[in-house]
């Protein structure tokens, strides 16, 4: 019985992750920590072997393998399509209710030669500070919805853009812009599923994100408040997207919290790309003042797409 009691948490976690059973509070939020569970999954196998409970050890071993198969591919690059069209660099940064250092954001835009910048938790005052730091010169075109608190967002670009409709995430606007060449970028920011009351809204917001389509390329970038271990985010991927960091072998690089907190680091900031897009590079960088790290990805679009720089 002791061996079963020790192994049960890992076995149940592996079942929940494999079958997508993260549908109730507090398991939705806890599912974010699956990489840590996977890392420790050999422990119940060893415990069962020491207690000479071979059947329990075998069951725990299957659970460990299932967790490893879910997590390990994120550290392995590859699997992207061949694409030789124009390059496009997209960056997302959650500014933590307008506290992110604007000069760092501008420096990152210049360092990575960013073409499209998605900002979350953008306040009116923060947008003014960003403009004073030079973001308007680097990214002269924008669809901006700055708001007090954590709800504001924006898409800023080097190239001319056209604002397009995008479903809001509850009280959070999720601005979207279309670039020349039929490339649509949406700034994503659903509220986190930290309570029973918020979980439905979070899942609905992810479910309402637009699917990939044949007529144009879509990119979803932002703070999804979800990891690749959440069924809701995997559902978005199943509608024609790939996670850029996952494709580049950087899928385990944590983005939150960037500052020391009573929480283990997890990966909730993502750039999801149409599966026809090739991922060439992924960078994760700190923004002083923010509790999130910025994510910048360099993409290679299909040959038949022309984006004006």
C-alpha positions in Angstrom: 0.0 0.0 0.0 2.9 2.4 0.7 4.2 2.0 -2.8 0.8 2.7 -4.3 0.3 5.7 -2.1 3.7 7.1 -3.2 3.1 6.4 -6.9 -0.5 7.5 -7.1 0.1 11.3 -7.5 2.4 10.9 -10.5 0.1 8.3 -12.1 -3.0 10.4 -11.7 -1.1 13.5 -13.0 0.1 11.5 -16.1 -3.5 10.4 -16.8 -4.9 13.9 -16.4 -2.2 15.3 -18.8 -2.5 12.6 -21.4 -6.3 12.6 -21.4 -6.8 16.3 -21.1 -8.7 16.2 -17.8 -7.6 19.6 -16.6 -11.2 20.9 -16.6 -11.8 21.8 -12.9 -10.4 24.1 -10.2 -7.6 23.9 -9.0 -6.3 21.4 -11.5 -6.3 23.8 -14.4 -3.8 26.1 -12.7 -1.8 23.2 -11.3 -1.3 21.7 -14.8 1.2 24.5 -15.5 3.7 22.6 -13.4 3.7 19.4 -15.4 7.4 19.8 -16.3 8.4 19.7 -12.7 6.2 16.6 -12.1 7.8 15.0 -15.1 11.3 15.8 -13.7 10.5 14.0 -10.5 8.5 11.1 -12.0 11.4 8.5 -11.6 11.1 8.9 -7.8 8.0 6.7 -7.4 9.5 4.1 -9.7 12.6 3.8 -7.5 10.5 3.8 -4.4 8.4 0.9 -5.7 11.5 -1.0 -6.7 13.0 -0.6 -3.3 9.8 -1.8 -1.7 9.8 -4.8 -4.2 6.5 -3.8 -5.7 7.1 -4.6 -9.3 3.6 -4.0 -10.6 3.5 -0.6 -9.0 6.9 0.2 -10.3 5.8 -0.8 -13.8 2.7 1.4 -13.6 4.7 4.3 -12.3 7.2 3.7 -15.1 4.5 4.0 -17.7 3.4 7.3 -16.1 7.0 8.6 -16.2 7.3 7.7 -19.9 4.0 9.4 -20.7 5.1 12.6 -18.9 8.5 12.5 -20.6 6.9 12.1 -24.1 4.8 15.2 -23.3 7.6 17.4 -22.1 10.9 16.3 -23.8 10.0 17.3 -27.4 9.9 21.0 -26.3 13.7 20.9 -25.8 14.3 19.4 -29.3 14.3 21.7 -32.4 12.9 20.5 -35.7 9.8 19.6 -37.5 9.2 22.9 -39.2 8.3 23.4 -42.9 10.6 24.5 -45.6 10.0 28.2 -46.3 12.1 30.7 -48.2 9.9 33.8 -48.2 10.6 37.0 -46.3 11.7 37.1 -42.7 9.4 38.5 -40.0 10.4 39.0 -36.3 7.6 39.2 -33.8 8.0 40.1 -30.1 5.5 39.9 -27.3 6.0 41.6 -23.9 3.6 41.8 -20.9 4.4 45.1 -19.2 2.9 44.2 -15.7 0.3 46.9 -15.4 2.5 49.5 -17.1 5.6 48.9 -15.0 7.9 47.4 -17.6 10.9 49.6 -18.4 10.2 51.3 -21.8 13.8 51.8 -22.7 14.5 48.1 -22.4 11.5 47.4 -24.7 12.8 49.8 -27.3 16.3 48.3 -27.0 15.0 44.8 -27.5 13.0 45.9 -30.6 16.2 47.3 -32.0 18.4 44.4 -30.9 16.2 41.8 -32.5 15.2 43.9 -35.4 11.5 43.4 -34.5 8.9 44.0 -37.2 5.8 43.4 -35.0 5.5 44.1 -31.3 2.6 42.9 -29.2 2.2 44.5 -25.8 0.0 43.3 -22.9 -1.0 45.1 -19.7 -0.4 48.4 -21.5 -1.6 51.5 -19.6 -2.0 55.0 -21.2 0.9 56.2 -19.1 3.1 53.4 -20.2 2.4 54.1 -23.9 3.4 57.7 -23.3 6.7 56.5 -21.8 7.3 54.1 -24.6 6.8 57.0 -27.1 9.2 59.2 -25.2 11.7 56.3 -25.3 11.4 56.1 -29.1 9.0 53.3 -29.9 7.1 55.4 -32.3 10.2 56.0 -34.4 11.0 52.3 -34.5 7.4 51.1 -34.9 5.5 53.9 -36.5 2.2 52.0 -37.1 -0.1 50.8 -34.3 -3.4 49.4 -33.2 -3.4 50.5 -29.5 -6.0 49.8 -26.8 -4.2 51.2 -23.6 -6.3 50.9 -20.5 -5.8 51.3 -16.8 -4.8 48.2 -14.9 -4.0 44.9 -16.6 -6.4 45.0 -19.6 -4.7 47.2 -22.2 -2.9 45.8 -25.3 -1.5 46.9 -28.6 0.1 45.8 -31.8 2.9 48.0 -33.2 4.5 47.5 -36.6 7.3 48.8 -38.9 5.1 48.2 -41.9 1.7 49.9 -42.6 -1.1 47.9 -41.1 -4.9 47.6 -41.2 -6.8 47.0 -38.1 -8.9 43.8 -38.2 -11.6 42.4 -35.9 -10.5 40.1 -33.1 -12.5 38.6 -30.2 -11.9 40.2 -26.8 -10.9 38.1 -23.8 -13.6 39.2 -21.4 -12.6 42.7 -20.4 -9.3 42.5 -22.2 -9.2 43.8 -25.8 -7.0 41.7 -28.1 -6.1 44.0 -31.0 -5.2 42.5 -34.3 -3.5 44.0 -37.4 -3.1 42.8 -40.9 0.2 43.5 -42.7 0.8 43.6 -46.4 1.0 40.0 -47.7 -2.1 38.9 -45.7 -0.3 38.3 -42.4 -2.6 38.9 -39.4 -1.1 39.3 -35.9 -3.2 39.2 -32.8 -2.1 40.3 -29.3 -3.5 37.7 -27.0 -4.2 38.1 -23.2 -7.0 36.1 -21.5 -7.3 36.5 -17.8 -5.5 33.8 -15.8 -7.5 30.7 -14.6 -6.7 31.3 -10.9 -10.2 30.7 -9.6 -13.3 28.6 -10.4 -15.1 31.8 -11.6 -12.3 32.7 -14.0 -11.6 29.3 -15.6 -14.6 29.3 -17.9 -13.8 32.8 -19.2 -10.2 31.8 -19.8 -11.2 28.7 -21.7 -13.8 30.6 -23.7 -11.3 33.2 -24.6 -8.8 30.7 -25.9 -11.5 28.8 -27.7 -12.6 32.1 -29.4 -9.2 32.8 -31.0 -9.3 32.6 -34.8 -8.3 29.4 -36.5 -5.5 29.3 -39.1 -6.9 29.7 -42.6 -5.7 29.1 -46.2 -6.3 32.6 -47.5 -3.9 34.4 -45.1 -1.2 33.7 -42.4 -2.2 34.1 -38.8 0.1 34.7 -35.8 -1.1 34.8 -32.2 1.3 36.4 -29.8 1.0 37.3 -26.1 0.4 36.2 -22.6 -1.9 33.2 -22.9 -1.8 32.5 -19.2 -1.5 28.9 -20.4 1.2 26.3 -20.9 1.5 23.6 -23.5 0.2 21.2 -20.9 -3.2 22.9 -20.9 -5.9 21.2 -23.0 -7.3 24.6 -23.9 -4.0 25.8 -25.4 -3.5 22.5 -27.2 -6.9 23.0 -28.7 -5.7 26.3 -30.2 -2.7 24.5 -31.6 -5.0 21.9 -33.1 -6.6 24.5 -35.2 -3.6 25.0 -37.5 -0.9 26.5 -35.3 2.6 25.6 -33.9 4.3 27.0 -30.9 7.4 28.9 -32.1 9.5 28.1 -29.0 8.5 24.5 -29.1 9.6 24.2 -32.7 12.9 25.9 -31.9 13.7 23.6 -29.0 13.1 26.5 -26.5 9.7 25.4 -25.3 10.9 24.9 -21.7 12.3 28.4 -21.3 10.2 30.0 -18.6 8.6 33.4 -19.1 6.9 34.0 -15.7 7.6 35.0 -13.1 10.7 36.9 -14.2 11.2 38.1 -10.6 11.6 36.1 -7.5 8.1 35.0 -6.2 6.5 32.2 -4.4 5.9 30.4 -7.7 8.0 28.0 -9.8 8.9 29.5 -13.3 6.5 28.4 -16.1 6.1 29.2 -19.8 2.9 31.2 -20.4 4.0 33.7 -23.0 3.9 32.3 -26.5 4.0 33.1 -30.2 1.8 30.7 -32.1 2.4 30.6 -35.9 0.6 29.2 -38.9 2.1 25.8 -39.5 3.3 26.9 -42.9 5.7 29.4 -41.2 9.3 28.3 -40.4 10.8 29.3 -37.0 14.4 30.3 -37.3 15.2 31.7 -33.8 13.6 32.3 -30.4 14.9 34.8 -27.8 13.6 35.2 -24.2 14.7 38.4 -22.5 14.0 40.1 -19.2 12.2 43.5 -19.0 13.1 45.3 -15.8 9.9 46.2 -13.8 7.9 43.5 -15.4 7.1 40.0 -14.0 7.1 38.5 -17.5 10.0 38.0 -19.9 9.6 39.2 -23.5 9.6 36.6 -26.3 11.0 37.5 -29.7 10.8 35.0 -32.6 12.3 35.3 -36.1 10.2 33.6 -38.7 10.5 32.7 -42.3 7.3 33.0 -44.3 6.2 30.9 -47.2 7.6 32.0 -50.6 4.4 33.5 -51.9 4.1 36.1 -49.1 5.5 39.6 -49.5 5.7 41.7 -46.4 6.7 45.4 -46.8 9.4 46.2 -44.3 
